[in-house]
Amino acid sequence: MTDAFGKTLRLLRETHNFGLREAARKLQISPSYLSRLETYDEPNPPSERVISGMAKLYGAKHDDLMELAGRVPRAVIEFMEDNYYLVKEIQGKISEWMKTEMS
């Protein structure tokens, strides 16, 4: 999770004129947890459910918030699991490219 995630959350909340308690209530999380997220005092990123709620509440892009939080969307994980052969092929191409770049 990045400091930018917390700063973005606070900016989004304030832009939408939500107080900390009001936003936390709408997100179904505690105000102290939301505060820790916004001030980068929470070591773990929120769940995808919470991030989805934030995206909806603040009108933000889900994937942008997921990326800032350092999370991979469940749909991406499922795609990678379902298409393992593609992932292996991409990994091979990256390895080849890295060898070429390092030479």
N, C-alpha and C positions, 0 to 999 in steps of 0.2 A: 504494500500500500504506500502511496506517495503522499508527500505533504500537499501536492497539488490537488489531491482528492479532497482533503479536508477543506482547503481554501475554496475549492469549487463548490462544495456542499454549502458552506456558509454564504458564499456569494449568491447561489441559487435561492437559498432560503430567504435571505434578506431582499433579494430582487422581487420575490413574490410576497413580500411583507408578512411573512410568517414569523411569529415568535418561536423561540426554541421549544417551549412546551407545546404549543399548538402543532408545530411540524412533527414533533415526536409522537403526539397523540394520533395524528393522521397516519403516521408510519407504523403505529403500534409497537413503538420501542420506547425506552425510558429517555427522559430529557438528558440524564447524565451520560447515557450511551451516545446519543447524538452529539452532545458537547465534546465527548472524547474523540469521536470521529472527526469533528470539525477542527479540533485543536491538535490532531495527530498524536493524541495520548492513548489511543486504542491500538494495540499491536497487531490485531487481526482484522482483516477486511470484513465488512458485513456480508451476510448471506446474499445469494442472488435474489431471494425473495425481497429482502430489504432494499437492495439496489433497484429492483424493478419498481418497487413502491416509490422510491425517490425519483426515478425517471418519470413516472406517471405524475406524481405530485408537482414536480418542478418543470415538467414539459421538456425534459432533457433526453438525450439519446441514451438508451439503455447500454449499448455497447461502449459508448464513450465513458460512461461512469464505471462500467466493469473494468475497462482498461486502466483507468486512473486508480481504481481500487486494487489493481494487480490480480484480478480474477479472470478466468476464462469462462465465457458463457457455456451453459450446459449443452446448448445446441451444437457448439463447436466440438465439445468433448464427445458427444454422441456421434457426430459426423466422423471424427477421427477414429472412434472405435469401429464404426460401420465400414470405414474405408481404410483399414490398416495398411493395405498394400500401397495405397497412394502416399500415405505418410512415410512409409519405408522408402519409396521411390524419391520423394522430396528430400528425405534425409541423405540419401545417396548422392543426389545432385548437389546438395549443399556441401557435403564432404569433398566432392570432386572440385567444386568451385574454390573451397578454402585451400585445398592443396595447390591449385593453380595460383591463387593469390599470394600464398606464402612462399612460392618459389622465386 
